[in-house]
Amino acid sequence: MPWQQKIGYLFGQPVGISFIDGTGTSGVLCEAYGGSVYVMEYLYHSQFAMKHYNYNMIQDIHPFPSCNYHQQNSNSVVY
């Protein structure tokens, strides 16, 4: 399913965004309008920033997997 069709189900959810240049980012998907998506990203300590990305930069948007995913993965790292 194209990412443009998925985003309506992902508002307010943590997502990973892959860009056409091969980089990516993650955060909470807040809005999409005016040709941009708006994502709340964690910076450091207690600081967050609302960032926006033009639609033409985005290759795909993926929801985060549920937390019980790590129980199925035998290669989990515990800190």
mmCIF file as gemmi writes it, N, C-alpha and C atoms, coordinates in Angstrom:
data_model
loop_
_atom_site.group_PDB
_atom_site.id
_atom_site.type_symbol
_atom_site.label_atom_id
_atom_site.label_alt_id
_atom_site.label_comp_id
_atom_site.label_asym_id
_atom_site.label_entity_id
_atom_site.label_seq_id
_atom_site.pdbx_PDB_ins_code
_atom_site.Cartn_x
_atom_site.Cartn_y
_atom_site.Cartn_z
_atom_site.occupancy
_atom_site.B_iso_or_equiv
_atom_site.pdbx_formal_charge
_atom_site.auth_seq_id
_atom_site.auth_asym_id
_atom_site.pdbx_PDB_model_num
ATOM 1 N N . MET Axp A 1 ? 0.852 -1.175 0 1 0 ? 1 A 1
ATOM 2 C CA . MET Axp A 1 ? 0 0 0 1 0 ? 1 A 1
ATOM 3 C C . MET Axp A 1 ? 0.899 1.239 0 1 0 ? 1 A 1
ATOM 4 N N . PRO Axp A 2 ? 0.648 2.2 -0.86 1 0 ? 2 A 1
ATOM 5 C CA . PRO Axp A 2 ? 1.447 3.428 -0.885 1 0 ? 2 A 1
ATOM 6 C C . PRO Axp A 2 ? 1.358 4.164 0.456 1 0 ? 2 A 1
ATOM 7 N N . TRP Axp A 3 ? 2.445 4.819 0.836 1 0 ? 3 A 1
ATOM 8 C CA . TRP Axp A 3 ? 2.479 5.476 2.145 1 0 ? 3 A 1
ATOM 9 C C . TRP Axp A 3 ? 1.391 6.533 2.282 1 0 ? 3 A 1
ATOM 10 N N . GLN Axp A 4 ? 0.996 7.171 1.18 1 0 ? 4 A 1
ATOM 11 C CA . GLN Axp A 4 ? -0.042 8.199 1.247 1 0 ? 4 A 1
ATOM 12 C C . GLN Axp A 4 ? -1.379 7.627 1.715 1 0 ? 4 A 1
ATOM 13 N N . GLN Axp A 5 ? -1.607 6.351 1.456 1 0 ? 5 A 1
ATOM 14 C CA . GLN Axp A 5 ? -2.836 5.702 1.908 1 0 ? 5 A 1
ATOM 15 C C . GLN Axp A 5 ? -2.728 5.205 3.339 1 0 ? 5 A 1
ATOM 16 N N . LYS Axp A 6 ? -1.516 4.979 3.819 1 0 ? 6 A 1
ATOM 17 C CA . LYS Axp A 6 ? -1.313 4.464 5.178 1 0 ? 6 A 1
ATOM 18 C C . LYS Axp A 6 ? -1.373 5.546 6.244 1 0 ? 6 A 1
ATOM 19 N N . ILE Axp A 7 ? -1.002 6.778 5.903 1 0 ? 7 A 1
ATOM 20 C CA . ILE Axp A 7 ? -0.801 7.765 6.962 1 0 ? 7 A 1
ATOM 21 C C . ILE Axp A 7 ? -2.069 8.099 7.742 1 0 ? 7 A 1
ATOM 22 N N . GLY Axp A 8 ? -3.223 7.979 7.129 1 0 ? 8 A 1
ATOM 23 C CA . GLY Axp A 8 ? -4.465 8.257 7.847 1 0 ? 8 A 1
ATOM 24 C C . GLY Axp A 8 ? -4.669 7.368 9.054 1 0 ? 8 A 1
ATOM 25 N N . TYR Axp A 9 ? -4.068 6.174 9.033 1 0 ? 9 A 1
ATOM 26 C CA . TYR Axp A 9 ? -4.17 5.232 10.146 1 0 ? 9 A 1
ATOM 27 C C . TYR Axp A 9 ? -3.052 5.419 11.156 1 0 ? 9 A 1
ATOM 28 N N . LEU Axp A 10 ? -2.081 6.262 10.836 1 0 ? 10 A 1
ATOM 29 C CA . LEU Axp A 10 ? -0.869 6.35 11.647 1 0 ? 10 A 1
ATOM 30 C C . LEU Axp A 10 ? -0.729 7.637 12.449 1 0 ? 10 A 1
ATOM 31 N N . PHE Axp A 11 ? -1.678 8.565 12.324 1 0 ? 11 A 1
ATOM 32 C CA . PHE Axp A 11 ? -1.575 9.805 13.093 1 0 ? 11 A 1
ATOM 33 C C . PHE Axp A 11 ? -1.564 9.51 14.583 1 0 ? 11 A 1
ATOM 34 N N . GLY Axp A 12 ? -0.649 10.157 15.288 1 0 ? 12 A 1
ATOM 35 C CA . GLY Axp A 12 ? -0.516 9.954 16.728 1 0 ? 12 A 1
ATOM 36 C C . GLY Axp A 12 ? 0.281 8.716 17.097 1 0 ? 12 A 1
ATOM 37 N N . GLN Axp A 13 ? 0.803 8.009 16.109 1 0 ? 13 A 1
ATOM 38 C CA . GLN Axp A 13 ? 1.54 6.763 16.343 1 0 ? 13 A 1
ATOM 39 C C . GLN Axp A 13 ? 3.024 6.949 16.039 1 0 ? 13 A 1
ATOM 40 N N . PRO Axp A 14 ? 3.894 6.157 16.704 1 0 ? 14 A 1
ATOM 41 C CA . PRO Axp A 14 ? 5.312 6.19 16.343 1 0 ? 14 A 1
ATOM 42 C C . PRO Axp A 14 ? 5.526 5.54 14.985 1 0 ? 14 A 1
ATOM 43 N N . VAL Axp A 15 ? 6.309 6.206 14.141 1 0 ? 15 A 1
ATOM 44 C CA . VAL Axp A 15 ? 6.561 5.715 12.79 1 0 ? 15 A 1
ATOM 45 C C . VAL Axp A 15 ? 8.035 5.846 12.438 1 0 ? 15 A 1
ATOM 46 N N . GLY Axp A 16 ? 8.453 5.053 11.479 1 0 ? 16 A 1
ATOM 47 C CA . GLY Axp A 16 ? 9.742 5.209 10.845 1 0 ? 16 A 1
ATOM 48 C C . GLY Axp A 16 ? 9.503 5.71 9.434 1 0 ? 16 A 1
ATOM 49 N N . ILE Axp A 17 ? 10.28 6.696 9.016 1 0 ? 17 A 1
ATOM 50 C CA . ILE Axp A 17 ? 10.124 7.276 7.683 1 0 ? 17 A 1
ATOM 51 C C . ILE Axp A 17 ? 11.419 7.053 6.911 1 0 ? 17 A 1
ATOM 52 N N . SER Axp A 18 ? 11.302 6.429 5.75 1 0 ? 18 A 1
ATOM 53 C CA . SER Axp A 18 ? 12.465 6.277 4.882 1 0 ? 18 A 1
ATOM 54 C C . SER Axp A 18 ? 12.365 7.299 3.761 1 0 ? 18 A 1
ATOM 55 N N . PHE Axp A 19 ? 13.504 7.935 3.475 1 0 ? 19 A 1
ATOM 56 C CA . PHE Axp A 19 ? 13.567 8.969 2.455 1 0 ? 19 A 1
ATOM 57 C C . PHE Axp A 19 ? 14.187 8.415 1.179 1 0 ? 19 A 1
ATOM 58 N N . ILE Axp A 20 ? 13.921 9.084 0.084 1 0 ? 20 A 1
ATOM 59 C CA . ILE Axp A 20 ? 14.418 8.605 -1.2 1 0 ? 20 A 1
ATOM 60 C C . ILE Axp A 20 ? 15.942 8.684 -1.303 1 0 ? 20 A 1
ATOM 61 N N . ASP Axp A 21 ? 16.598 9.46 -0.428 1 0 ? 21 A 1
ATOM 62 C CA . ASP Axp A 21 ? 18.059 9.547 -0.466 1 0 ? 21 A 1
ATOM 63 C C . ASP Axp A 21 ? 18.737 8.445 0.352 1 0 ? 21 A 1
ATOM 64 N N . GLY Axp A 22 ? 17.934 7.525 0.911 1 0 ? 22 A 1
ATOM 65 C CA . GLY Axp A 22 ? 18.49 6.408 1.66 1 0 ? 22 A 1
ATOM 66 C C . GLY Axp A 22 ? 18.599 6.639 3.16 1 0 ? 22 A 1
ATOM 67 N N . THR Axp A 23 ? 18.295 7.827 3.636 1 0 ? 23 A 1
ATOM 68 C CA . THR Axp A 23 ? 18.308 8.101 5.071 1 0 ? 23 A 1
ATOM 69 C C . THR Axp A 23 ? 16.917 7.872 5.64 1 0 ? 23 A 1
ATOM 70 N N . GLY Axp A 24 ? 16.769 8.101 6.925 1 0 ? 24 A 1
ATOM 71 C CA . GLY Axp A 24 ? 15.468 7.927 7.543 1 0 ? 24 A 1
ATOM 72 C C . GLY Axp A 24 ? 15.389 8.657 8.865 1 0 ? 24 A 1
ATOM 73 N N . THR Axp A 25 ? 14.215 8.644 9.445 1 0 ? 25 A 1
ATOM 74 C CA . THR Axp A 25 ? 13.997 9.244 10.746 1 0 ? 25 A 1
ATOM 75 C C . THR Axp A 25 ? 12.843 8.521 11.412 1 0 ? 25 A 1
ATOM 76 N N . SER Axp A 26 ? 12.628 8.825 12.683 1 0 ? 26 A 1
ATOM 77 C CA . SER Axp A 26 ? 11.489 8.232 13.39 1 0 ? 26 A 1
ATOM 78 C C . SER Axp A 26 ? 10.926 9.251 14.362 1 0 ? 26 A 1
ATOM 79 N N . GLY Axp A 27 ? 9.677 9.055 14.701 1 0 ? 27 A 1
ATOM 80 C CA . GLY Axp A 27 ? 8.999 9.939 15.64 1 0 ? 27 A 1
ATOM 81 C C . GLY Axp A 27 ? 7.509 9.662 15.597 1 0 ? 27 A 1
ATOM 82 N N . VAL Axp A 28 ? 6.754 10.551 16.202 1 0 ? 28 A 1
ATOM 83 C CA . VAL Axp A 28 ? 5.297 10.424 16.226 1 0 ? 28 A 1
ATOM 84 C C . VAL Axp A 28 ? 4.736 11.245 15.073 1 0 ? 28 A 1
ATOM 85 N N . LEU Axp A 29 ? 3.946 10.606 14.222 1 0 ? 29 A 1
ATOM 86 C CA . LEU Axp A 29 ? 3.331 11.287 13.081 1 0 ? 29 A 1
ATOM 87 C C . LEU Axp A 29 ? 2.187 12.15 13.59 1 0 ? 29 A 1
ATOM 88 N N . CYS Axp A 30 ? 2.317 13.47 13.417 1 0 ? 30 A 1
ATOM 89 C CA . CYS Axp A 30 ? 1.326 14.402 13.96 1 0 ? 30 A 1
ATOM 90 C C . CYS Axp A 30 ? 0.302 14.866 12.937 1 0 ? 30 A 1
ATOM 91 N N . GLU Axp A 31 ? 0.765 15.292 11.772 1 0 ? 31 A 1
ATOM 92 C CA . GLU Axp A 31 ? -0.142 15.839 10.769 1 0 ? 31 A 1
ATOM 93 C C . GLU Axp A 31 ? 0.419 15.625 9.379 1 0 ? 31 A 1
ATOM 94 N N . ALA Axp A 32 ? -0.434 15.824 8.398 1 0 ? 32 A 1
ATOM 95 C CA . ALA Axp A 32 ? -0.018 15.827 6.998 1 0 ? 32 A 1
ATOM 96 C C . ALA Axp A 32 ? -0.919 16.81 6.264 1 0 ? 32 A 1
ATOM 97 N N . TYR Axp A 33 ? -0.337 17.875 5.759 1 0 ? 33 A 1
ATOM 98 C CA . TYR Axp A 33 ? -1.095 18.849 4.975 1 0 ? 33 A 1
ATOM 99 C C . TYR Axp A 33 ? -0.115 19.742 4.219 1 0 ? 33 A 1
ATOM 100 N N . GLY Axp A 34 ? -0.608 20.383 3.184 1 0 ? 34 A 1
ATOM 101 C CA . GLY Axp A 34 ? 0.199 21.309 2.417 1 0 ? 34 A 1
ATOM 102 C C . GLY Axp A 34 ? 1.417 20.682 1.762 1 0 ? 34 A 1
ATOM 103 N N . GLY Axp A 35 ? 1.355 19.395 1.476 1 0 ? 35 A 1
ATOM 104 C CA . GLY Axp A 35 ? 2.472 18.722 0.831 1 0 ? 35 A 1
ATOM 105 C C . GLY Axp A 35 ? 3.579 18.298 1.762 1 0 ? 35 A 1
ATOM 106 N N . SER Axp A 36 ? 3.326 18.321 3.088 1 0 ? 36 A 1
ATOM 107 C CA . SER Axp A 36 ? 4.33 17.924 4.072 1 0 ? 36 A 1
ATOM 108 C C . SER Axp A 36 ? 3.721 17.041 5.153 1 0 ? 36 A 1
ATOM 109 N N . VAL Axp A 37 ? 4.55 16.187 5.725 1 0 ? 37 A 1
ATOM 110 C CA . VAL Axp A 37 ? 4.171 15.465 6.942 1 0 ? 37 A 1
ATOM 111 C C . VAL Axp A 37 ? 4.898 16.126 8.107 1 0 ? 37 A 1
ATOM 112 N N . TYR Axp A 38 ? 4.268 16.121 9.26 1 0 ? 38 A 1
ATOM 113 C CA . TYR Axp A 38 ? 4.815 16.739 10.471 1 0 ? 38 A 1
ATOM 114 C C . TYR Axp A 38 ? 5.018 15.646 11.512 1 0 ? 38 A 1
ATOM 115 N N . VAL Axp A 39 ? 6.261 15.57 12.005 1 0 ? 39 A 1
ATOM 116 C CA . VAL Axp A 39 ? 6.665 14.491 12.901 1 0 ? 39 A 1
ATOM 117 C C . VAL Axp A 39 ? 7.306 15.091 14.146 1 0 ? 39 A 1
ATOM 118 N N . MET Axp A 40 ? 6.879 14.65 15.326 1 0 ? 40 A 1
ATOM 119 C CA . MET Axp A 40 ? 7.503 15.054 16.576 1 0 ? 40 A 1
ATOM 120 C C . MET Axp A 40 ? 8.668 14.104 16.826 1 0 ? 40 A 1
ATOM 121 N N . GLU Axp A 41 ? 9.886 14.65 16.828 1 0 ? 41 A 1
ATOM 122 C CA . GLU Axp A 41 ? 11.082 13.841 16.985 1 0 ? 41 A 1
ATOM 123 C C . GLU Axp A 41 ? 11.767 14.166 18.301 1 0 ? 41 A 1
ATOM 124 N N . TYR Axp A 42 ? 12.374 13.153 18.876 1 0 ? 42 A 1
ATOM 125 C CA . TYR Axp A 42 ? 13.161 13.323 20.092 1 0 ? 42 A 1
ATOM 126 C C . TYR Axp A 42 ? 14.543 13.833 19.722 1 0 ? 42 A 1
ATOM 127 N N . LEU Axp A 43 ? 15.031 14.852 20.432 1 0 ? 43 A 1
ATOM 128 C CA . LEU Axp A 43 ? 16.362 15.376 20.184 1 0 ? 43 A 1
ATOM 129 C C . LEU Axp A 43 ? 17.348 14.825 21.213 1 0 ? 43 A 1
ATOM 130 N N . TYR Axp A 44 ? 17.237 15.264 22.453 1 0 ? 44 A 1
ATOM 131 C CA . TYR Axp A 44 ? 18.06 14.746 23.546 1 0 ? 44 A 1
ATOM 132 C C . TYR Axp A 44 ? 17.525 15.284 24.86 1 0 ? 44 A 1
ATOM 133 N N . HIS Axp A 45 ? 17.942 14.64 25.95 1 0 ? 45 A 1
ATOM 134 C CA . HIS Axp A 45 ? 17.511 14.996 27.305 1 0 ? 45 A 1
ATOM 135 C C . HIS Axp A 45 ? 15.985 15.082 27.339 1 0 ? 45 A 1
ATOM 136 N N . SER Axp A 46 ? 15.42 16.253 27.494 1 0 ? 46 A 1
ATOM 137 C CA . SER Axp A 46 ? 13.957 16.385 27.513 1 0 ? 46 A 1
ATOM 138 C C . SER Axp A 46 ? 13.473 17.26 26.368 1 0 ? 46 A 1
ATOM 139 N N . GLN Axp A 47 ? 14.242 17.285 25.279 1 0 ? 47 A 1
ATOM 140 C CA . GLN Axp A 47 ? 13.889 18.163 24.164 1 0 ? 47 A 1
ATOM 141 C C . GLN Axp A 47 ? 13.344 17.374 22.974 1 0 ? 47 A 1
ATOM 142 N N . PHE Axp A 48 ? 12.262 17.904 22.43 1 0 ? 48 A 1
ATOM 143 C CA . PHE Axp A 48 ? 11.625 17.343 21.249 1 0 ? 48 A 1
ATOM 144 C C . PHE Axp A 48 ? 11.472 18.469 20.228 1 0 ? 48 A 1
ATOM 145 N N . ALA Axp A 49 ? 11.322 18.095 18.972 1 0 ? 49 A 1
ATOM 146 C CA . ALA Axp A 49 ? 11.132 19.103 17.924 1 0 ? 49 A 1
ATOM 147 C C . ALA Axp A 49 ? 10.114 18.607 16.91 1 0 ? 49 A 1
ATOM 148 N N . MET Axp A 50 ? 9.253 19.517 16.486 1 0 ? 50 A 1
ATOM 149 C CA . MET Axp A 50 ? 8.334 19.223 15.401 1 0 ? 50 A 1
ATOM 150 C C . MET Axp A 50 ? 9.076 19.499 14.1 1 0 ? 50 A 1
ATOM 151 N N . LYS Axp A 51 ? 9.216 18.488 13.274 1 0 ? 51 A 1
ATOM 152 C CA . LYS Axp A 51 ? 9.899 18.646 11.993 1 0 ? 51 A 1
ATOM 153 C C . LYS Axp A 51 ? 8.919 18.33 10.878 1 0 ? 51 A 1
ATOM 154 N N . HIS Axp A 52 ? 9.142 18.911 9.717 1 0 ? 52 A 1
ATOM 155 C CA . HIS Axp A 52 ? 8.27 18.619 8.582 1 0 ? 52 A 1
ATOM 156 C C . HIS Axp A 52 ? 9.117 18.19 7.4 1 0 ? 52 A 1
ATOM 157 N N . TYR Axp A 53 ? 8.546 17.285 6.611 1 0 ? 53 A 1
ATOM 158 C CA . TYR Axp A 53 ? 9.22 16.722 5.451 1 0 ? 53 A 1
ATOM 159 C C . TYR Axp A 53 ? 8.268 16.77 4.261 1 0 ? 53 A 1
ATOM 160 N N . ASN Axp A 54 ? 8.768 17.261 3.141 1 0 ? 54 A 1
ATOM 161 C CA . ASN Axp A 54 ? 7.96 17.327 1.918 1 0 ? 54 A 1
ATOM 162 C C . ASN Axp A 54 ? 7.64 15.926 1.412 1 0 ? 54 A 1
ATOM 163 N N . TYR Axp A 55 ? 6.455 15.786 0.869 1 0 ? 55 A 1
ATOM 164 C CA . TYR Axp A 55 ? 6.021 14.493 0.331 1 0 ? 55 A 1
ATOM 165 C C . TYR Axp A 55 ? 7.027 13.921 -0.668 1 0 ? 55 A 1
ATOM 166 N N . ASN Axp A 56 ? 7.628 14.789 -1.488 1 0 ? 56 A 1
ATOM 167 C CA . ASN Axp A 56 ? 8.52 14.283 -2.532 1 0 ? 56 A 1
ATOM 168 C C . ASN Axp A 56 ? 9.851 13.756 -1.988 1 0 ? 56 A 1
ATOM 169 N N . MET Axp A 57 ? 10.118 13.94 -0.695 1 0 ? 57 A 1
ATOM 170 C CA . MET Axp A 57 ? 11.314 13.396 -0.054 1 0 ? 57 A 1
ATOM 171 C C . MET Axp A 57 ? 11.096 11.974 0.461 1 0 ? 57 A 1
ATOM 172 N N . ILE Axp A 58 ? 9.831 11.565 0.619 1 0 ? 58 A 1
ATOM 173 C CA . ILE Axp A 58 ? 9.492 10.341 1.344 1 0 ? 58 A 1
ATOM 174 C C . ILE Axp A 58 ? 9.356 9.149 0.41 1 0 ? 58 A 1
ATOM 175 N N . GLN Axp A 59 ? 10.046 8.075 0.773 1 0 ? 59 A 1
ATOM 176 C CA . GLN Axp A 59 ? 9.912 6.817 0.037 1 0 ? 59 A 1
ATOM 177 C C . GLN Axp A 59 ? 8.812 5.962 0.657 1 0 ? 59 A 1
ATOM 178 N N . ASP Axp A 60 ? 8.806 5.867 2.006 1 0 ? 60 A 1
ATOM 179 C CA . ASP Axp A 60 ? 7.784 5.059 2.675 1 0 ? 60 A 1
ATOM 180 C C . ASP Axp A 60 ? 7.68 5.461 4.138 1 0 ? 60 A 1
ATOM 181 N N . ILE Axp A 61 ? 6.567 5.116 4.75 1 0 ? 61 A 1
ATOM 182 C CA . ILE Axp A 61 ? 6.327 5.334 6.176 1 0 ? 61 A 1
ATOM 183 C C . ILE Axp A 61 ? 5.844 4.019 6.758 1 0 ? 61 A 1
ATOM 184 N N . HIS Axp A 62 ? 6.466 3.622 7.885 1 0 ? 62 A 1
ATOM 185 C CA . HIS Axp A 62 ? 6.133 2.342 8.506 1 0 ? 62 A 1
ATOM 186 C C . HIS Axp A 62 ? 5.762 2.542 9.964 1 0 ? 62 A 1
ATOM 187 N N . PRO Axp A 63 ? 4.726 1.86 10.446 1 0 ? 63 A 1
ATOM 188 C CA . PRO Axp A 63 ? 4.416 1.911 11.871 1 0 ? 63 A 1
ATOM 189 C C . PRO Axp A 63 ? 5.462 1.117 12.641 1 0 ? 63 A 1
ATOM 190 N N . PHE Axp A 64 ? 5.7 1.513 13.889 1 0 ? 64 A 1
ATOM 191 C CA . PHE Axp A 64 ? 6.575 0.73 14.746 1 0 ? 64 A 1
ATOM 192 C C . PHE Axp A 64 ? 5.902 -0.607 15.041 1 0 ? 64 A 1
ATOM 193 N N . PRO Axp A 65 ? 6.685 -1.668 15.187 1 0 ? 65 A 1
ATOM 194 C CA . PRO Axp A 65 ? 6.092 -2.952 15.583 1 0 ? 65 A 1
ATOM 195 C C . PRO Axp A 65 ? 5.677 -2.891 17.054 1 0 ? 65 A 1
ATOM 196 N N . SER Axp A 66 ? 4.802 -3.781 17.46 1 0 ? 66 A 1
ATOM 197 C CA . SER Axp A 66 ? 4.382 -3.819 18.853 1 0 ? 66 A 1
ATOM 198 C C . SER Axp A 66 ? 5.546 -4.27 19.726 1 0 ? 66 A 1
ATOM 199 N N . CYS Axp A 67 ? 5.48 -3.966 20.99 1 0 ? 67 A 1
ATOM 200 C CA . CYS Axp A 67 ? 6.566 -4.312 21.91 1 0 ? 67 A 1
ATOM 201 C C . CYS Axp A 67 ? 6.713 -5.815 22.101 1 0 ? 67 A 1
ATOM 202 N N . ASN Axp A 68 ? 5.679 -6.594 21.875 1 0 ? 68 A 1
ATOM 203 C CA . ASN Axp A 68 ? 5.804 -8.042 22.037 1 0 ? 68 A 1
ATOM 204 C C . ASN Axp A 68 ? 6.592 -8.674 20.899 1 0 ? 68 A 1
ATOM 205 N N . TYR Axp A 69 ? 6.991 -7.885 19.901 1 0 ? 69 A 1
ATOM 206 C CA . TYR Axp A 69 ? 7.792 -8.388 18.79 1 0 ? 69 A 1
ATOM 207 C C . TYR Axp A 69 ? 9.111 -8.957 19.291 1 0 ? 69 A 1
ATOM 208 N N . HIS Axp A 70 ? 9.736 -8.315 20.286 1 0 ? 70 A 1
ATOM 209 C CA . HIS Axp A 70 ? 11.045 -8.771 20.747 1 0 ? 70 A 1
ATOM 210 C C . HIS Axp A 70 ? 10.99 -10.162 21.371 1 0 ? 70 A 1
ATOM 211 N N . GLN Axp A 71 ? 9.858 -10.573 21.86 1 0 ? 71 A 1
ATOM 212 C CA . GLN Axp A 71 ? 9.731 -11.909 22.449 1 0 ? 71 A 1
ATOM 213 C C . GLN Axp A 71 ? 9.837 -12.992 21.388 1 0 ? 71 A 1
ATOM 214 N N . GLN Axp A 72 ? 9.521 -12.66 20.155 1 0 ? 72 A 1
ATOM 215 C CA . GLN Axp A 72 ? 9.59 -13.626 19.075 1 0 ? 72 A 1
ATOM 216 C C . GLN Axp A 72 ? 10.972 -13.665 18.446 1 0 ? 72 A 1
ATOM 217 N N . ASN Axp A 73 ? 11.792 -12.67 18.739 1 0 ? 73 A 1
ATOM 218 C CA . ASN Axp A 73 ? 13.114 -12.548 18.139 1 0 ? 73 A 1
ATOM 219 C C . ASN Axp A 73 ? 14.149 -13.063 19.118 1 0 ? 73 A 1
ATOM 220 N N . SER Axp A 74 ? 14.804 -14.157 18.808 1 0 ? 74 A 1
ATOM 221 C CA . SER Axp A 74 ? 15.76 -14.761 19.725 1 0 ? 74 A 1
ATOM 222 C C . SER Axp A 74 ? 17.056 -13.975 19.804 1 0 ? 74 A 1
ATOM 223 N N . ASN Axp A 75 ? 17.249 -12.968 18.949 1 0 ? 75 A 1
ATOM 224 C CA . ASN Axp A 75 ? 18.482 -12.176 18.95 1 0 ? 75 A 1
ATOM 225 C C . ASN Axp A 75 ? 18.289 -10.853 19.68 1 0 ? 75 A 1
ATOM 226 N N . SER Axp A 76 ? 17.345 -10.777 20.613 1 0 ? 76 A 1
ATOM 227 C CA . SER Axp A 76 ? 17.076 -9.535 21.325 1 0 ? 76 A 1
ATOM 228 C C . SER Axp A 76 ? 18.279 -9.142 22.172 1 0 ? 76 A 1
ATOM 229 N N . VAL Axp A 77 ? 18.495 -7.837 22.268 1 0 ? 77 A 1
ATOM 230 C CA . VAL Axp A 77 ? 19.559 -7.303 23.095 1 0 ? 77 A 1
ATOM 231 C C . VAL Axp A 77 ? 18.923 -6.741 24.353 1 0 ? 77 A 1
ATOM 232 N N . VAL Axp A 78 ? 19.47 -7.106 25.514 1 0 ? 78 A 1
ATOM 233 C CA . VAL Axp A 78 ? 18.969 -6.62 26.788 1 0 ? 78 A 1
ATOM 234 C C . VAL Axp A 78 ? 20.03 -5.719 27.397 1 0 ? 78 A 1
ATOM 235 N N . TYR Axp A 79 ? 19.621 -4.538 27.848 1 0 ? 79 A 1
ATOM 236 C CA . TYR Axp A 79 ? 20.56 -3.602 28.459 1 0 ? 79 A 1
ATOM 237 C C . TYR Axp A 79 ? 20.337 -3.54 29.94 1 0 ? 79 A 1
